[in-house]
Amino acid sequence: HLDTVADMLGKQFPKVKAMLLEAKEDLTAFADFPHQHWKKIQSTNPLERLNREIKRRSDVVQVFPNTAAVSRLATAVLVELHDEWIVFPRRYLSTESMDGLYPDTGTNLSNTTE
Protein backbone atom coordinates (compact mmCIF):
# COMPACT_ATOMS: atom_id res chain seq x y z
CA HIS A 1 0.00 0.00 0.00
CA LEU A 2 2.89 2.33 0.72
CA ASP A 3 4.12 2.05 -2.88
CA THR A 4 0.63 2.90 -4.16
CA VAL A 5 0.34 5.95 -1.90
CA ALA A 6 3.86 7.06 -2.84
CA ASP A 7 3.03 6.76 -6.56
CA MET A 8 -0.19 8.74 -6.12
CA LEU A 9 1.56 11.51 -4.18
CA GLY A 10 4.61 11.39 -6.44
CA LYS A 11 2.73 12.89 -9.38
CA GLN A 12 2.23 16.14 -7.51
CA PHE A 13 4.89 15.89 -4.80
CA PRO A 14 8.00 14.06 -6.02
CA LYS A 15 9.98 14.90 -2.87
CA VAL A 16 7.28 13.34 -0.69
CA LYS A 17 7.39 10.17 -2.80
CA ALA A 18 11.16 9.95 -2.39
CA MET A 19 10.87 10.54 1.35
CA LEU A 20 8.20 7.85 1.78
CA LEU A 21 10.15 5.28 -0.22
CA GLU A 22 13.33 6.08 1.69
CA ALA A 23 11.53 5.53 5.00
CA LYS A 24 9.63 2.45 3.80
CA GLU A 25 11.42 0.02 6.13
CA ASP A 26 10.76 2.18 9.20
CA LEU A 27 7.14 2.90 8.25
CA THR A 28 6.29 -0.76 7.73
CA ALA A 29 8.29 -2.28 10.62
CA PHE A 30 5.06 -3.06 12.49
CA ALA A 31 4.05 -5.51 9.75
CA ASP A 32 6.68 -8.03 10.97
CA PHE A 33 4.62 -8.54 14.13
CA PRO A 34 1.35 -10.51 14.44
CA HIS A 35 -1.71 -8.60 13.29
CA GLN A 36 -3.18 -8.53 16.81
CA HIS A 37 -0.14 -6.52 17.99
CA TRP A 38 -0.46 -3.75 15.41
CA LYS A 39 -2.93 -1.61 17.33
CA LYS A 40 -0.81 -1.69 20.51
CA ILE A 41 2.45 -1.12 18.66
CA GLN A 42 1.13 2.02 16.95
CA SER A 43 -0.13 3.48 20.21
CA THR A 44 2.06 5.79 22.25
CA ASN A 45 -0.16 5.44 25.33
CA PRO A 46 2.38 3.51 27.45
CA LEU A 47 5.09 6.04 26.66
CA GLU A 48 2.77 8.96 27.42
CA ARG A 49 1.80 7.34 30.73
CA LEU A 50 5.47 6.93 31.63
CA ASN A 51 6.23 10.56 30.77
CA ARG A 52 3.26 11.75 32.86
CA GLU A 53 4.47 9.72 35.83
CA ILE A 54 8.00 11.13 35.58
CA LYS A 55 6.56 14.65 35.30
CA ARG A 56 4.26 14.07 38.28
CA ARG A 57 7.17 12.90 40.42
CA SER A 58 9.49 15.70 39.29
CA ASP A 59 6.80 18.33 40.00
CA VAL A 60 6.87 17.24 43.64
CA VAL A 61 10.61 17.91 43.87
CA GLN A 62 10.47 21.09 41.71
CA VAL A 63 14.18 21.97 41.95
CA PHE A 64 16.87 19.36 41.42
CA PRO A 65 20.41 19.96 42.72
CA ASN A 66 22.00 18.51 39.55
CA THR A 67 21.27 16.45 36.44
CA ALA A 68 22.27 13.22 38.19
CA ALA A 69 19.36 13.71 40.60
CA VAL A 70 16.93 13.94 37.66
CA SER A 71 18.43 10.78 36.18
CA ARG A 72 18.05 8.93 39.47
CA LEU A 73 14.39 9.92 39.73
CA ALA A 74 13.63 8.86 36.15
CA THR A 75 15.49 5.58 36.69
CA ALA A 76 13.54 4.90 39.87
CA VAL A 77 10.27 5.43 37.98
CA LEU A 78 11.43 3.05 35.23
CA VAL A 79 12.47 0.37 37.74
CA GLU A 80 9.15 0.67 39.54
CA LEU A 81 7.21 0.35 36.27
CA HIS A 82 9.33 -2.65 35.25
CA ASP A 83 8.56 -4.36 38.56
CA GLU A 84 4.84 -3.70 38.05
CA TRP A 85 4.94 -5.23 34.57
CA ILE A 86 6.68 -8.35 35.86
CA VAL A 87 4.18 -9.12 38.63
CA PHE A 88 1.03 -7.77 36.98
CA PRO A 89 -1.09 -10.76 35.93
CA ARG A 90 -2.40 -9.14 32.72
CA ARG A 91 0.09 -8.64 29.88
CA TYR A 92 0.15 -5.80 27.38
CA LEU A 93 0.85 -8.33 24.61
CA SER A 94 -0.46 -11.85 25.21
CA THR A 95 2.04 -14.65 25.65
CA GLU A 96 0.21 -16.73 23.05
CA SER A 97 0.69 -14.06 20.39
CA MET A 98 4.30 -13.53 21.49
CA ASP A 99 4.96 -17.27 21.01
CA GLY A 100 4.06 -16.78 17.36
CA LEU A 101 6.96 -14.38 16.87
CA TYR A 102 9.61 -17.10 17.17
CA PRO A 103 7.99 -20.36 16.02
CA ASP A 104 11.29 -22.00 14.99
CA THR A 105 13.13 -21.55 18.28
CA GLY A 106 10.95 -23.86 20.33
CA THR A 107 10.72 -21.19 23.04
CA ASN A 108 7.31 -21.11 24.61
CA LEU A 109 6.79 -17.81 26.43
CA SER A 110 3.47 -18.85 27.92
CA ASN A 111 5.22 -21.45 30.11
CA THR A 112 8.12 -19.19 31.08
CA THR A 113 8.19 -17.77 34.60
CA GLU A 114 10.34 -14.88 35.69
N, CA, C and O atoms as CSV, one atom per row, in Angstrom:
chain,resi,resn,atom,element,x,y,z
A,1,HIS,N,N,0.823,-1.195,0.000
A,1,HIS,CA,C,0.000,0.000,0.000
A,1,HIS,C,C,0.869,1.261,0.000
A,1,HIS,O,O,0.509,2.283,-0.585
A,2,LEU,N,N,2.006,1.164,0.661
A,2,LEU,CA,C,2.888,2.328,0.716
A,2,LEU,C,C,3.361,2.728,-0.677
A,2,LEU,O,O,3.432,3.916,-0.992
A,3,ASP,N,N,3.682,1.750,-1.507
A,3,ASP,CA,C,4.118,2.046,-2.877
A,3,ASP,C,C,3.010,2.743,-3.659
A,3,ASP,O,O,3.274,3.678,-4.416
A,4,THR,N,N,1.768,2.289,-3.477
A,4,THR,CA,C,0.629,2.896,-4.164
A,4,THR,C,C,0.444,4.342,-3.732
A,4,THR,O,O,0.259,5.227,-4.568
A,5,VAL,N,N,0.494,4.582,-2.425
A,5,VAL,CA,C,0.344,5.946,-1.900
A,5,VAL,C,C,1.489,6.828,-2.398
A,5,VAL,O,O,1.272,7.974,-2.792
A,6,ALA,N,N,2.702,6.289,-2.378
A,6,ALA,CA,C,3.863,7.057,-2.839
A,6,ALA,C,C,3.716,7.417,-4.311
A,6,ALA,O,O,4.040,8.536,-4.709
A,7,ASP,N,N,3.230,6.479,-5.126
A,7,ASP,CA,C,3.032,6.762,-6.556
A,7,ASP,C,C,1.967,7.830,-6.765
A,7,ASP,O,O,2.124,8.714,-7.607
A,8,MET,N,N,0.875,7.747,-5.993
A,8,MET,CA,C,-0.194,8.743,-6.125
A,8,MET,C,C,0.311,10.131,-5.741
A,8,MET,O,O,0.045,11.110,-6.439
A,9,LEU,N,N,1.039,10.213,-4.631
A,9,LEU,CA,C,1.557,11.507,-4.185
A,9,LEU,C,C,2.707,11.992,-5.065
A,9,LEU,O,O,2.925,13.195,-5.211
A,10,GLY,N,N,3.432,11.050,-5.646
A,10,GLY,CA,C,4.611,11.389,-6.443
A,10,GLY,C,C,4.311,12.218,-7.667
A,10,GLY,O,O,5.169,12.967,-8.134
A,11,LYS,N,N,3.104,12.100,-8.198
A,11,LYS,CA,C,2.731,12.886,-9.378
A,11,LYS,C,C,2.759,14.383,-9.066
A,11,LYS,O,O,3.203,15.190,-9.882
A,12,GLN,N,N,2.288,14.733,-7.896
A,12,GLN,CA,C,2.227,16.144,-7.507
A,12,GLN,C,C,3.380,16.542,-6.581
A,12,GLN,O,O,3.825,17.690,-6.595
A,13,PHE,N,N,3.855,15.596,-5.782
A,13,PHE,CA,C,4.892,15.893,-4.797
A,13,PHE,C,C,6.034,14.875,-4.901
A,13,PHE,O,O,6.088,13.935,-4.108
A,14,PRO,N,N,6.927,15.043,-5.843
A,14,PRO,CA,C,7.999,14.056,-6.016
A,14,PRO,C,C,8.924,13.921,-4.808
A,14,PRO,O,O,9.452,12.836,-4.562
A,15,LYS,N,N,9.129,14.983,-4.060
A,15,LYS,CA,C,9.977,14.902,-2.872
A,15,LYS,C,C,9.322,14.042,-1.791
A,15,LYS,O,O,10.004,13.304,-1.080
A,16,VAL,N,N,8.010,14.140,-1.672
A,16,VAL,CA,C,7.282,13.340,-0.692
A,16,VAL,C,C,7.383,11.861,-1.064
A,16,VAL,O,O,7.562,11.009,-0.194
A,17,LYS,N,N,7.269,11.563,-2.357
A,17,LYS,CA,C,7.393,10.171,-2.803
A,17,LYS,C,C,8.768,9.621,-2.432
A,17,LYS,O,O,8.879,8.516,-1.901
A,18,ALA,N,N,9.794,10.385,-2.711
A,18,ALA,CA,C,11.157,9.946,-2.395
A,18,ALA,C,C,11.331,9.737,-0.893
A,18,ALA,O,O,11.965,8.773,-0.464
A,19,MET,N,N,10.767,10.642,-0.099
A,19,MET,CA,C,10.874,10.543,1.348
A,19,MET,C,C,10.146,9.294,1.865
A,19,MET,O,O,10.672,8.587,2.725
A,20,LEU,N,N,8.953,9.021,1.353
A,20,LEU,CA,C,8.202,7.845,1.779
A,20,LEU,C,C,8.939,6.555,1.419
A,20,LEU,O,O,9.030,5.638,2.235
A,21,LEU,N,N,9.459,6.491,0.202
A,21,LEU,CA,C,10.151,5.281,-0.219
A,21,LEU,C,C,11.453,5.084,0.550
A,21,LEU,O,O,11.856,3.952,0.820
A,22,GLU,N,N,12.102,6.173,0.898
A,22,GLU,CA,C,13.330,6.082,1.689
A,22,GLU,C,C,13.042,5.560,3.103
A,22,GLU,O,O,13.856,4.844,3.685
A,23,ALA,N,N,11.898,5.921,3.637
A,23,ALA,CA,C,11.528,5.530,5.004
A,23,ALA,C,C,10.648,4.281,5.035
A,23,ALA,O,O,10.075,3.954,6.074
A,24,LYS,N,N,10.537,3.588,3.912
A,24,LYS,CA,C,9.628,2.448,3.803
A,24,LYS,C,C,9.874,1.398,4.890
A,24,LYS,O,O,8.924,0.914,5.505
A,25,GLU,N,N,11.111,1.050,5.128
A,25,GLU,CA,C,11.418,0.018,6.127
A,25,GLU,C,C,10.954,0.435,7.524
A,25,GLU,O,O,10.402,-0.377,8.266
A,26,ASP,N,N,11.178,1.694,7.877
A,26,ASP,CA,C,10.757,2.180,9.196
A,26,ASP,C,C,9.236,2.277,9.297
A,26,ASP,O,O,8.659,1.957,10.336
A,27,LEU,N,N,8.592,2.714,8.227
A,27,LEU,CA,C,7.143,2.897,8.248
A,27,LEU,C,C,6.378,1.578,8.292
A,27,LEU,O,O,5.252,1.526,8.786
A,28,THR,N,N,6.981,0.528,7.782
A,28,THR,CA,C,6.290,-0.761,7.734
A,28,THR,C,C,6.852,-1.785,8.718
A,28,THR,O,O,6.530,-2.969,8.614
A,29,ALA,N,N,7.673,-1.364,9.658
A,29,ALA,CA,C,8.287,-2.283,10.622
A,29,ALA,C,C,7.240,-3.044,11.430
A,29,ALA,O,O,7.465,-4.197,11.800
A,30,PHE,N,N,6.114,-2.422,11.704
A,30,PHE,CA,C,5.065,-3.058,12.490
A,30,PHE,C,C,4.529,-4.313,11.818
A,30,PHE,O,O,4.028,-5.209,12.498
A,31,ALA,N,N,4.626,-4.394,10.503
A,31,ALA,CA,C,4.052,-5.512,9.754
A,31,ALA,C,C,4.771,-6.835,10.022
A,31,ALA,O,O,4.242,-7.894,9.685
A,32,ASP,N,N,5.960,-6.799,10.619
A,32,ASP,CA,C,6.676,-8.027,10.967
A,32,ASP,C,C,6.072,-8.712,12.190
A,32,ASP,O,O,6.375,-9.875,12.461
A,33,PHE,N,N,5.228,-8.007,12.925
A,33,PHE,CA,C,4.616,-8.543,14.132
A,33,PHE,C,C,3.240,-9.118,13.808
A,33,PHE,O,O,2.663,-8.782,12.774
A,34,PRO,N,N,2.706,-9.981,14.673
A,34,PRO,CA,C,1.353,-10.512,14.442
A,34,PRO,C,C,0.327,-9.375,14.347
A,34,PRO,O,O,0.463,-8.328,14.980
A,35,HIS,N,N,-0.687,-9.622,13.544
A,35,HIS,CA,C,-1.708,-8.597,13.290
A,35,HIS,C,C,-2.343,-8.080,14.575
A,35,HIS,O,O,-2.657,-6.894,14.675
A,36,GLN,N,N,-2.536,-8.960,15.565
A,36,GLN,CA,C,-3.184,-8.527,16.812
A,36,GLN,C,C,-2.317,-7.565,17.621
A,36,GLN,O,O,-2.818,-6.916,18.540
A,37,HIS,N,N,-1.026,-7.460,17.299
A,37,HIS,CA,C,-0.142,-6.523,17.995
A,37,HIS,C,C,-0.152,-5.130,17.374
A,37,HIS,O,O,0.247,-4.164,18.025
A,38,TRP,N,N,-0.593,-5.014,16.150
A,38,TRP,CA,C,-0.461,-3.752,15.412
A,38,TRP,C,C,-1.062,-2.568,16.143
A,38,TRP,O,O,-0.440,-1.509,16.222
A,39,LYS,N,N,-2.252,-2.730,16.675
A,39,LYS,CA,C,-2.930,-1.610,17.332
A,39,LYS,C,C,-2.147,-1.129,18.560
A,39,LYS,O,O,-2.075,0.072,18.820
A,40,LYS,N,N,-1.565,-2.062,19.308
A,40,LYS,CA,C,-0.812,-1.686,20.507
A,40,LYS,C,C,0.558,-1.125,20.144
A,40,LYS,O,O,1.072,-0.248,20.839
A,41,ILE,N,N,1.148,-1.619,19.072
A,41,ILE,CA,C,2.453,-1.120,18.656
A,41,ILE,C,C,2.346,0.324,18.185
A,41,ILE,O,O,3.234,1.131,18.460
A,42,GLN,N,N,1.271,0.657,17.481
A,42,GLN,CA,C,1.133,2.017,16.949
A,42,GLN,C,C,0.774,3.037,18.020
A,42,GLN,O,O,0.944,4.238,17.813
A,43,SER,N,N,0.285,2.575,19.147
A,43,SER,CA,C,-0.126,3.476,20.214
A,43,SER,C,C,1.073,3.970,21.023
A,43,SER,O,O,2.009,3.221,21.301
A,44,THR,N,N,1.020,5.225,21.383
A,44,THR,CA,C,2.057,5.789,22.247
A,44,THR,C,C,1.561,5.923,23.687
A,44,THR,O,O,2.205,6.577,24.507
A,45,ASN,N,N,0.423,5.307,23.994
A,45,ASN,CA,C,-0.161,5.439,25.333
A,45,ASN,C,C,0.776,5.020,26.451
A,45,ASN,O,O,0.885,5.748,27.438
A,46,PRO,N,N,1.468,3.871,26.349
A,46,PRO,CA,C,2.375,3.506,27.449
A,46,PRO,C,C,3.500,4.523,27.646
A,46,PRO,O,O,3.877,4.825,28.778
A,47,LEU,N,N,4.024,5.038,26.565
A,47,LEU,CA,C,5.086,6.036,26.658
A,47,LEU,C,C,4.562,7.335,27.265
A,47,LEU,O,O,5.234,7.955,28.090
A,48,GLU,N,N,3.369,7.744,26.859
A,48,GLU,CA,C,2.772,8.956,27.421
A,48,GLU,C,C,2.498,8.795,28.915
A,48,GLU,O,O,2.688,9.730,29.694
A,49,ARG,N,N,2.051,7.605,29.306
A,49,ARG,CA,C,1.805,7.338,30.729
A,49,ARG,C,C,3.106,7.431,31.523
A,49,ARG,O,O,3.136,8.003,32.612
A,50,LEU,N,N,4.158,6.876,30.980
A,50,LEU,CA,C,5.467,6.926,31.629
A,50,LEU,C,C,5.937,8.375,31.775
A,50,LEU,O,O,6.406,8.771,32.842
A,51,ASN,N,N,5.814,9.157,30.716
A,51,ASN,CA,C,6.226,10.563,30.773
A,51,ASN,C,C,5.409,11.354,31.790
A,51,ASN,O,O,5.949,12.204,32.498
A,52,ARG,N,N,4.102,11.073,31.864
A,52,ARG,CA,C,3.257,11.752,32.856
A,52,ARG,C,C,3.693,11.409,34.271
A,52,ARG,O,O,3.711,12.272,35.148
A,53,GLU,N,N,4.047,10.140,34.494
A,53,GLU,CA,C,4.468,9.717,35.833
A,53,GLU,C,C,5.788,10.379,36.220
A,53,GLU,O,O,5.946,10.818,37.359
A,54,ILE,N,N,6.727,10.454,35.298
A,54,ILE,CA,C,8.000,11.135,35.578
A,54,ILE,C,C,7.746,12.610,35.860
A,54,ILE,O,O,8.335,13.175,36.782
A,55,LYS,N,N,6.873,13.237,35.076
A,55,LYS,CA,C,6.563,14.655,35.300
A,55,LYS,C,C,5.883,14.855,36.650
A,55,LYS,O,O,6.193,15.805,37.369
A,56,ARG,N,N,4.962,13.964,36.994
A,56,ARG,CA,C,4.265,14.074,38.278
A,56,ARG,C,C,5.258,13.995,39.434
A,56,ARG,O,O,5.181,14.777,40.381
A,57,ARG,N,N,6.184,13.053,39.353
A,57,ARG,CA,C,7.173,12.896,40.423
A,57,ARG,C,C,8.152,14.070,40.462
A,57,ARG,O,O,8.558,14.500,41.542
A,58,SER,N,N,8.529,14.587,39.303
A,58,SER,CA,C,9.487,15.702,39.294
A,58,SER,C,C,8.822,17.004,39.733
A,58,SER,O,O,9.495,17.887,40.264
A,59,ASP,N,N,7.507,17.138,39.521
A,59,ASP,CA,C,6.800,18.332,39.995
A,59,ASP,C,C,6.805,18.412,41.516
A,59,ASP,O,O,6.789,19.506,42.081
A,60,VAL,N,N,6.827,17.269,42.175
A,60,VAL,CA,C,6.868,17.244,43.639
A,60,VAL,C,C,8.200,17.819,44.126
A,60,VAL,O,O,8.238,18.589,45.086
A,61,VAL,N,N,9.280,17.442,43.463
A,61,VAL,CA,C,10.611,17.906,43.874
A,61,VAL,C,C,10.830,19.362,43.473
A,61,VAL,O,O,11.402,20.136,44.240
A,62,GLN,N,N,10.383,19.737,42.284
A,62,GLN,CA,C,10.466,21.086,41.706
A,62,GLN,C,C,11.878,21.510,41.341
A,62,GLN,O,O,12.113,21.846,40.181
A,63,VAL,N,N,12.814,21.513,42.250
A,63,VAL,CA,C,14.176,21.969,41.946
A,63,VAL,C,C,15.147,20.832,42.261
A,63,VAL,O,O,15.210,20.337,43.386
A,64,PHE,N,N,15.898,20.434,41.238
A,64,PHE,CA,C,16.873,19.360,41.417
A,64,PHE,C,C,18.262,19.965,41.597
A,64,PHE,O,O,18.589,20.952,40.938
A,65,PRO,N,N,19.076,19.399,42.467
A,65,PRO,CA,C,20.406,19.962,42.716
A,65,PRO,C,C,21.358,19.797,41.524
A,65,PRO,O,O,22.267,20.605,41.333
A,66,ASN,N,N,21.140,18.740,40.721
A,66,ASN,CA,C,21.999,18.514,39.550
A,66,ASN,C,C,21.296,17.553,38.595
A,66,ASN,O,O,20.228,17.028,38.907
A,67,THR,N,N,21.903,17.327,37.429
A,67,THR,CA,C,21.274,16.454,36.439
A,67,THR,C,C,21.277,14.991,36.881
A,67,THR,O,O,20.403,14.223,36.478
A,68,ALA,N,N,22.240,14.602,37.698
A,68,ALA,CA,C,22.274,13.224,38.193
A,68,ALA,C,C,21.039,12.918,39.035
A,68,ALA,O,O,20.534,11.796,39.012
A,69,ALA,N,N,20.554,13.903,39.771
A,69,ALA,CA,C,19.364,13.714,40.600
A,69,ALA,C,C,18.131,13.461,39.715
A,69,ALA,O,O,17.282,12.639,40.057
A,70,VAL,N,N,18.037,14.152,38.605
A,70,VAL,CA,C,16.927,13.939,37.662
A,70,VAL,C,C,17.019,12.536,37.083
A,70,VAL,O,O,16.010,11.842,36.960
A,71,SER,N,N,18.222,12.123,36.730
A,71,SER,CA,C,18.426,10.779,36.175
A,71,SER,C,C,18.049,9.704,37.188
A,71,SER,O,O,17.437,8.698,36.827
A,72,ARG,N,N,18.405,9.908,38.439
A,72,ARG,CA,C,18.054,8.932,39.475
A,72,ARG,C,C,16.536,8.818,39.630
A,72,ARG,O,O,16.009,7.715,39.776
A,73,LEU,N,N,15.841,9.940,39.600
A,73,LEU,CA,C,14.386,9.918,39.728
A,73,LEU,C,C,13.760,9.179,38.549
A,73,LEU,O,O,12.904,8.316,38.739
A,74,ALA,N,N,14.184,9.515,37.340
A,74,ALA,CA,C,13.630,8.860,36.150
A,74,ALA,C,C,13.930,7.364,36.179
A,74,ALA,O,O,13.076,6.554,35.818
A,75,THR,N,N,15.123,6.996,36.602
A,75,THR,CA,C,15.491,5.583,36.693
A,75,THR,C,C,14.635,4.870,37.720
A,75,THR,O,O,14.209,3.738,37.491
A,76,ALA,N,N,14.379,5.507,38.837
A,76,ALA,CA,C,13.536,4.904,39.872
A,76,ALA,C,C,12.124,4.660,39.340
A,76,ALA,O,O,11.524,3.625,39.628
A,77,VAL,N,N,11.597,5.598,38.573
A,77,VAL,CA,C,10.267,5.430,37.985
A,77,VAL,C,C,10.276,4.258,37.013
A,77,VAL,O,O,9.345,3.453,37.005
A,78,LEU,N,N,11.323,4.154,36.190
A,78,LEU,CA,C,11.426,3.053,35.234
A,78,LEU,C,C,11.528,1.700,35.932
A,78,LEU,O,O,10.890,0.735,35.512
A,79,VAL,N,N,12.320,1.626,36.985
A,79,VAL,CA,C,12.470,0.372,37.737
A,79,VAL,C,C,11.138,-0.029,38.356
A,79,VAL,O,O,10.749,-1.197,38.316
A,80,GLU,N,N,10.447,0.942,38.924
A,80,GLU,CA,C,9.148,0.667,39.537
A,80,GLU,C,C,8.155,0.149,38.496
A,80,GLU,O,O,7.436,-0.817,38.750
A,81,LEU,N,N,8.116,0.785,37.336
A,81,LEU,CA,C,7.214,0.353,36.273
A,81,LEU,C,C,7.586,-1.049,35.790
A,81,LEU,O,O,6.707,-1.874,35.545
A,82,HIS,N,N,8.877,-1.319,35.654
A,82,HIS,CA,C,9.335,-2.646,35.247
A,82,HIS,C,C,8.863,-3.704,36.241
A,82,HIS,O,O,8.375,-4.761,35.843
A,83,ASP,N,N,9.009,-3.418,37.526
A,83,ASP,CA,C,8.557,-4.358,38.557
A,83,ASP,C,C,7.055,-4.607,38.467
A,83,ASP,O,O,6.596,-5.735,38.645
A,84,GLU,N,N,6.291,-3.553,38.192
A,84,GLU,CA,C,4.844,-3.702,38.047
A,84,GLU,C,C,4.520,-4.621,36.875
A,84,GLU,O,O,3.651,-5.485,36.983
A,85,TRP,N,N,5.214,-4.437,35.761
A,85,TRP,CA,C,4.935,-5.231,34.569
A,85,TRP,C,C,5.290,-6.691,34.800
A,85,TRP,O,O,4.644,-7.571,34.231
A,86,ILE,N,N,6.290,-6.972,35.611
A,86,ILE,CA,C,6.681,-8.355,35.857
A,86,ILE,C,C,5.623,-9.083,36.692
A,86,ILE,O,O,5.279,-10.225,36.385
A,87,VAL,N,N,5.109,-8.447,37.728
A,87,VAL,CA,C,4.183,-9.120,38.631
A,87,VAL,C,C,2.718,-8.955,38.244
A,87,VAL,O,O,1.863,-9.686,38.745
A,88,PHE,N,N,2.420,-8.016,37.370
A,88,PHE,CA,C,1.034,-7.771,36.983
A,88,PHE,C,C,0.513,-8.966,36.192
A,88,PHE,O,O,1.150,-9.376,35.222
A,89,PRO,N,N,-0.621,-9.532,36.576
A,89,PRO,CA,C,-1.093,-10.760,35.925
A,89,PRO,C,C,-1.530,-10.571,34.467
A,89,PRO,O,O,-1.468,-11.520,33.685
A,90,ARG,N,N,-1.959,-9.391,34.096
A,90,ARG,CA,C,-2.402,-9.141,32.722
A,90,ARG,C,C,-1.247,-8.580,31.910
A,90,ARG,O,O,-0.560,-7.669,32.373
A,91,ARG,N,N,-1.019,-9.093,30.730
A,91,ARG,CA,C,0.090,-8.645,29.884
A,91,ARG,C,C,-0.400,-7.682,28.819
A,91,ARG,O,O,-1.538,-7.769,28.357
A,92,TYR,N,N,0.475,-6.763,28.438
A,92,TYR,CA,C,0.151,-5.804,27.376
A,92,TYR,C,C,0.014,-6.532,26.041
A,92,TYR,O,O,-0.897,-6.247,25.264
A,93,LEU,N,N,0.920,-7.469,25.781
A,93,LEU,CA,C,0.847,-8.332,24.608
A,93,LEU,C,C,0.757,-9.767,25.122
A,93,LEU,O,O,1.588,-10.190,25.927
A,94,SER,N,N,-0.231,-10.507,24.670
A,94,SER,CA,C,-0.460,-11.846,25.212
A,94,SER,C,C,0.716,-12.771,24.932
A,94,SER,O,O,1.403,-12.633,23.919
A,95,THR,N,N,0.937,-13.705,25.831
A,95,THR,CA,C,2.043,-14.652,25.651
A,95,THR,C,C,1.791,-15.564,24.456
A,95,THR,O,O,2.731,-15.981,23.780
A,96,GLU,N,N,0.521,-15.874,24.193
A,96,GLU,CA,C,0.213,-16.726,23.048
A,96,GLU,C,C,0.610,-16.044,21.740
A,96,GLU,O,O,1.182,-16.682,20.856
A,97,SER,N,N,0.314,-14.772,21.618
A,97,SER,CA,C,0.685,-14.062,20.387
A,97,SER,C,C,2.193,-13.827,20.326
A,97,SER,O,O,2.762,-13.774,19.236
A,98,MET,N,N,2.847,-13.686,21.478
A,98,MET,CA,C,4.301,-13.533,21.492
A,98,MET,C,C,4.984,-14.833,21.066
A,98,MET,O,O,6.024,-14.796,20.409
A,99,ASP,N,N,4.409,-15.977,21.432
A,99,ASP,CA,C,4.962,-17.271,21.015
A,99,ASP,C,C,5.021,-17.377,19.494
A,99,ASP,O,O,5.911,-18.030,18.949
A,100,GLY,N,N,4.082,-16.739,18.814
A,100,GLY,CA,C,4.055,-16.778,17.357
A,100,GLY,C,C,5.177,-16.011,16.697
A,100,GLY,O,O,5.419,-16.183,15.502
A,101,LEU,N,N,5.874,-15.162,17.450
A,101,LEU,CA,C,6.961,-14.377,16.872
A,101,LEU,C,C,8.175,-15.230,16.547
A,101,LEU,O,O,8.885,-14.956,15.580
A,102,TYR,N,N,8.419,-16.251,17.337
A,102,TYR,CA,C,9.607,-17.096,17.173
A,102,TYR,C,C,9.202,-18.570,17.097
A,102,TYR,O,O,9.551,-19.340,17.992
A,103,PRO,N,N,8.486,-18.977,16.069
A,103,PRO,CA,C,7.993,-20.358,16.022
A,103,PRO,C,C,9.105,-21.395,15.856
A,103,PRO,O,O,8.932,-22.541,16.271
A,104,ASP,N,N,10.228,-21.030,15.268
A,104,ASP,CA,C,11.290,-22.001,14.985
A,104,ASP,C,C,12.213,-22.253,16.168
A,104,ASP,O,O,12.964,-23.229,16.157
A,105,THR,N,N,12.179,-21.402,17.186
A,105,THR,CA,C,13.131,-21.547,18.284
A,105,THR,C,C,12.694,-22.571,19.311
A,105,THR,O,O,13.517,-23.045,20.093
A,106,GLY,N,N,11.431,-22.920,19.328
A,106,GLY,CA,C,10.950,-23.858,20.326
A,106,GLY,C,C,10.734,-23.215,21.681
A,106,GLY,O,O,10.379,-23.902,22.639
A,107,THR,N,N,10.940,-21.904,21.784
A,107,THR,CA,C,10.725,-21.192,23.039
A,107,THR,C,C,9.240,-20.940,23.198
A,107,THR,O,O,8.594,-20.402,22.298
A,108,ASN,N,N,8.702,-21.323,24.330
A,108,ASN,CA,C,7.310,-21.110,24.615
A,108,ASN,C,C,7.192,-20.110,25.750
A,108,ASN,O,O,7.423,-20.454,26.909
A,109,LEU,N,N,6.833,-18.867,25.424
A,109,LEU,CA,C,6.788,-17.812,26.429
A,109,LEU,C,C,5.636,-17.993,27.415
A,109,LEU,O,O,5.690,-17.475,28.531
A,110,SER,N,N,4.606,-18.716,27.016
A,110,SER,CA,C,3.472,-18.853,27.918
A,110,SER,C,C,3.774,-19.785,29.086
A,110,SER,O,O,3.051,-19.777,30.082
A,111,ASN,N,N,4.836,-20.592,28.979
A,111,ASN,CA,C,5.224,-21.450,30.110
A,111,ASN,C,C,6.426,-20.916,30.865
A,111,ASN,O,O,6.891,-21.549,31.813
A,112,THR,N,N,6.937,-19.763,30.462
A,112,THR,CA,C,8.119,-19.186,31.084
A,112,THR,C,C,7.718,-18.394,32.317
A,112,THR,O,O,6.760,-17.622,32.274
A,113,THR,N,N,8.432,-18.575,33.401
A,113,THR,CA,C,8.193,-17.769,34.600
A,113,THR,C,C,9.431,-16.954,34.892
A,113,THR,O,O,10.558,-17.404,34.682
A,114,GLU,N,N,9.207,-15.756,35.378
A,114,GLU,CA,C,10.345,-14.876,35.691
A,114,GLU,C,C,10.491,-14.729,37.173
A,114,GLU,O,O,11.390,-14.028,37.638
